[in-house]
Amino acid sequence: MELVYFLIETMVKVVVVFGVLMGTVAYLTLVERKVLGHIQVRYGPNRVGPFGLFQPIADGIKAFFKEDVVPAKADKALFVIAPMISIVAALSLFAVIPFGGKIDLFGRTITLAIADIDIGLLYILGIASLGEFGVVLGGWSGYNKYGLIGALRAAAQMISYEVALGLMVIGVLMISGTLNLVQIVQKQAGWHWNVFYQPFAFIFYMVCAIAEINRSPFDMPEAEAELACGFNIEYSSMKFALFFMGEYAHLLAVCAIATTLFLGGWHGPFLPPSLSWIWFVAKTGFLVYFCIWERGTFPRLRYDQIMKLGWKVLLPLALANIFFTGLVMILKGT
């Protein structure tokens, strides 16, 4: 019976997390347009429903009923699979991210995470790299030179910043001594947040994460002024929408991972353990707002500047952070 209860518990977690994520992704598009509108002194969506709250629903209906065009010379199988890879890889990251402490429900102690595995961080790094295939295959399979250039840019940029991003979290691993995300959060209890011990790693992680998901000012794989929308130029209807759903889901994921690794996860004052998830949501929401704010603030970089920043600045800084973290731990005898 214990196995049956475990399977039911896991299925309920998957359904709840998936439903919340899809709703959040849909309305994150509205939040971003509203915030950017405020930054640029305009209203943003305000026509569909009160305060424009039904705009994501209207956008979804519009995308679903639009004509779905597949180029005659496209590799049809890869053309269809590519956007699916992007959204599935982004959503799969949440399988190991803990979003709250343990709660007692129906006579069982439930961990607020779909899966609590010992190699959670390795799982995240592995799955995150799969999302690159969706972008690269999407640009290549459409048989369009602009899409191909966007795909090549994406491959170079995402791989470059993925190296630095992976090295940035090693300092956290050295301090925590585990790859288990639940244990990493538990070791940050009592305001022992890793951001206080790894402030530069946190800042550099956020820079690498923004570049990893191709958001402005690192959105060169799309670069409308140069590539006419880039890697997704040949996509329409729901395939086009899936790419952007994957981007927003990935944005939520990298912010949730930053909250887990650096900002103490669900830990915070005033709330009982059963409501600890509120702190996790608040911290992740703050980081998402920051990513939206920087999109409306900073201009797009040139491609050579992006690559130079990744290889000549962030990579050496990541290695230096590992060195000094190890040095401090040796001097403290830990």
C-alpha positions in Angstrom: 0.0 0.0 0.0 2.9 2.3 0.7 3.9 2.2 -3.0 0.3 3.0 -4.0 0.2 6.0 -1.7 3.6 7.1 -3.0 2.4 6.9 -6.7 -0.8 8.8 -5.9 1.1 11.5 -4.0 3.6 11.9 -6.9 0.8 12.1 -9.5 -1.0 14.7 -7.5 2.2 16.7 -7.2 2.8 16.5 -10.9 -0.7 17.6 -11.8 -0.7 20.5 -9.3 2.8 21.8 -10.3 2.0 21.4 -14.0 -1.3 23.3 -13.7 0.3 26.1 -11.6 3.2 26.4 -14.0 1.1 26.6 -17.1 -1.2 29.2 -15.5 1.8 31.2 -14.3 3.5 31.0 -17.7 0.4 32.3 -19.4 0.0 35.2 -17.1 3.7 36.0 -17.0 3.3 37.2 -20.5 0.8 39.7 -19.3 2.9 40.7 -16.3 5.9 41.4 -18.6 3.9 43.5 -21.0 2.4 45.5 -18.1 5.8 46.1 -16.4 7.5 47.0 -19.7 4.5 49.3 -20.4 5.0 51.0 -17.0 8.8 51.4 -17.7 8.1 52.9 -21.1 5.2 55.1 -19.8 2.4 53.3 -21.6 -0.6 51.2 -20.5 0.2 47.8 -21.9 -2.7 45.3 -22.5 -5.9 46.8 -21.0 -8.8 45.9 -23.5 -9.6 42.3 -22.9 -11.3 41.9 -19.6 -10.9 44.1 -16.5 -7.3 45.5 -16.5 -6.5 43.3 -19.5 -6.7 40.1 -17.3 -8.2 38.0 -20.1 -5.5 38.9 -22.6 -3.5 35.6 -22.1 -6.7 33.7 -22.7 -7.4 35.6 -25.9 -3.7 35.1 -27.0 -4.0 31.4 -26.4 -7.3 31.1 -28.4 -5.8 33.2 -31.2 -2.6 31.0 -31.4 -4.6 27.8 -31.4 -6.8 28.8 -34.3 -4.2 30.4 -36.5 -3.1 28.6 -39.7 -0.3 26.2 -39.0 2.2 26.5 -41.9 5.1 24.1 -42.4 7.7 25.1 -45.1 7.7 22.7 -48.1 11.5 22.0 -47.7 11.5 21.7 -44.0 12.5 18.6 -42.1 8.9 18.1 -40.9 9.6 15.7 -38.1 12.3 17.9 -36.5 10.2 21.0 -37.3 7.4 19.7 -35.2 9.5 18.2 -32.4 11.7 21.2 -31.8 9.2 23.5 -29.9 8.1 20.4 -27.9 11.7 19.9 -26.7 11.9 23.5 -25.5 8.7 23.4 -23.4 9.2 19.9 -22.1 12.9 20.6 -21.1 11.9 23.8 -19.3 9.0 22.2 -17.4 11.0 19.1 -16.5 13.4 21.3 -14.4 10.7 21.7 -11.8 10.7 18.0 -11.0 13.5 18.4 -8.4 13.1 22.0 -7.3 11.8 22.1 -3.7 9.2 24.8 -3.2 8.4 24.4 0.4 9.2 22.4 3.6 7.5 19.3 4.8 3.8 19.4 5.7 1.4 16.8 7.4 -1.6 16.0 5.2 -4.0 13.1 5.4 -1.8 11.4 8.0 1.3 11.6 5.8 4.4 13.8 5.8 4.7 15.3 2.4 7.8 17.0 1.0 6.8 20.0 -1.3 8.8 18.8 -4.2 7.9 16.3 -6.9 11.2 14.3 -6.4 13.8 14.5 -3.7 16.9 13.0 -5.3 20.6 13.1 -4.3 21.8 14.4 -7.7 19.2 17.0 -8.1 21.6 19.7 -9.3 23.2 17.4 -11.8 19.7 16.6 -13.1 19.0 20.3 -13.6 22.3 20.9 -15.4 21.6 18.0 -17.7 18.0 18.8 -18.5 18.7 22.5 -19.0 21.2 21.6 -21.7 18.5 19.7 -23.6 16.5 22.9 -24.1 19.3 24.1 -26.5 18.3 21.3 -28.9 14.9 22.8 -29.3 16.2 26.2 -30.4 18.9 24.8 -32.6 16.7 22.2 -34.3 13.9 24.7 -34.7 16.2 27.1 -36.6 17.9 24.4 -38.7 14.8 22.4 -39.7 12.9 25.3 -41.2 15.2 25.6 -44.2 15.6 29.3 -43.8 18.9 31.1 -43.7 17.8 33.6 -41.1 16.6 30.7 -38.9 19.8 28.9 -39.4 21.9 31.9 -38.4 19.7 32.3 -35.3 20.2 28.6 -34.5 24.0 28.9 -34.8 24.1 32.0 -32.7 21.9 30.2 -30.1 24.2 27.2 -30.0 27.4 29.2 -29.5 25.8 31.6 -27.0 24.0 29.0 -24.9 26.9 26.6 -24.7 29.3 29.4 -23.8 27.2 30.7 -20.9 26.3 27.2 -19.8 29.9 26.6 -19.0 30.2 29.7 -16.8 26.8 29.0 -15.2 27.8 25.5 -14.2 31.0 26.8 -12.6 29.2 29.5 -10.7 27.3 27.0 -8.6 30.3 25.0 -7.6 31.0 27.4 -4.7 27.5 26.6 -3.4 28.3 22.9 -3.7 31.6 23.3 -1.8 29.8 25.1 1.0 26.8 22.8 1.2 28.7 19.5 0.5 25.7 18.0 -1.4 24.0 17.9 -4.7 20.6 17.4 -3.1 18.6 20.6 -3.5 16.4 19.9 -0.4 19.5 19.5 1.7 21.1 22.7 0.1 18.0 24.6 1.2 18.0 23.1 4.7 21.6 24.1 5.2 20.5 27.7 4.6 18.1 27.8 7.5 18.4 30.6 10.1 19.5 33.3 7.5 22.6 31.3 6.5 21.7 32.1 2.9 24.4 31.3 0.4 24.1 34.7 -1.2 25.8 36.1 1.9 28.8 33.8 1.3 28.7 33.8 -2.5 27.4 37.2 -3.5 29.5 37.5 -6.7 28.5 34.0 -7.7 24.9 34.9 -7.3 25.3 38.0 -9.5 27.2 36.2 -12.2 24.7 33.3 -12.1 21.9 35.7 -12.9 23.9 37.2 -15.8 24.6 33.7 -17.2 21.0 32.6 -16.7 19.6 35.5 -18.6 22.1 34.8 -21.4 21.3 31.1 -21.3 17.6 31.7 -22.0 18.3 34.3 -24.7 16.6 37.2 -23.0 17.5 40.8 -23.6 20.2 42.1 -23.7 21.4 38.7 -24.8 18.7 38.0 -27.3 20.9 37.7 -30.4 19.5 34.4 -31.6 16.2 36.3 -32.2 17.6 39.8 -33.1 14.6 41.0 -35.1 16.5 43.9 -36.7 19.0 41.5 -38.2 17.4 38.1 -38.5 13.7 38.8 -39.0 12.8 36.9 -35.7 15.7 34.4 -35.9 15.4 30.7 -35.2 11.6 30.7 -35.0 11.0 32.7 -38.2 9.2 29.8 -39.9 6.9 28.9 -37.0 3.2 29.8 -36.7 0.2 28.9 -34.6 0.8 26.8 -31.5 4.3 25.8 -32.5 5.3 29.4 -32.4 3.5 29.8 -29.0 5.3 26.7 -27.6 8.7 28.4 -28.1 7.6 31.4 -26.0 6.0 29.2 -23.4 9.3 27.4 -23.1 11.1 30.7 -22.7 8.9 31.9 -19.9 8.9 28.5 -18.2 12.7 28.5 -18.4 12.8 32.0 -17.0 10.7 30.7 -14.0 13.0 27.8 -13.7 16.3 29.7 -13.5 14.8 32.1 -11.0 13.5 29.2 -8.9 17.0 27.6 -9.0 18.6 30.9 -7.9 16.1 31.0 -5.0 17.0 27.5 -4.1 20.8 27.8 -4.3 21.4 31.3 -3.1 18.3 32.8 -1.4 17.4 30.2 1.2 14.6 28.5 -0.7 11.5 28.5 1.3 13.1 29.8 4.5 11.9 33.1 5.9 10.4 34.6 9.0 6.8 34.9 10.4 5.3 32.0 8.4 4.6 28.5 9.7 6.1 25.5 7.9 2.8 24.8 6.1 3.0 28.2 4.4 6.7 28.2 3.8 6.1 28.0 0.0 4.9 31.6 0.1 8.5 32.7 0.7 9.7 30.6 -2.2 7.1 32.1 -4.5 7.9 35.7 -3.3 11.7 35.3 -3.8 11.2 33.7 -7.2 8.7 36.4 -8.2 11.2 39.1 -7.2 13.9 37.6 -9.4 11.4 37.3 -12.3 10.5 41.0 -11.9 14.2 41.8 -12.0 14.6 39.9 -15.3 11.7 41.8 -16.7 13.0 45.1 -15.4 16.4 44.6 -17.0 14.8 43.7 -20.3 13.2 47.2 -20.4 16.4 48.9 -19.2 19.4 47.6 -21.0 20.1 47.8 -24.8 21.0 44.7 -26.8 24.7 43.9 -26.9 26.6 43.1 -30.1 27.3 39.4 -30.6 31.1 39.8 -30.2 30.5 41.6 -26.9 28.3 38.8 -25.7 30.9 36.1 -26.5 33.7 38.2 -25.0 31.7 38.6 -21.8 31.1 34.9 -21.6 34.6 33.5 -22.3 36.9 36.4 -21.3 35.1 37.8 -18.2 32.6 35.4 -16.7 34.5 32.2 -17.1 37.7 33.5 -15.4 35.6 35.0 -12.7 33.8 31.7 -12.1 37.2 29.9 -11.8 38.4 32.7 -9.4 35.3 32.2 -7.3 36.0 28.5 -7.0 39.6 29.2 -6.0 38.9 31.8 -3.3 36.0 29.7 -1.9 38.4 26.8 -1.5 41.0 29.0 0.0 38.6 30.4 2.6 37.4 27.0 3.5 41.0 25.8 4.0 41.9 28.8 6.2 38.7 28.2 8.2 39.5 24.5 8.5 36.2 23.4 7.0 
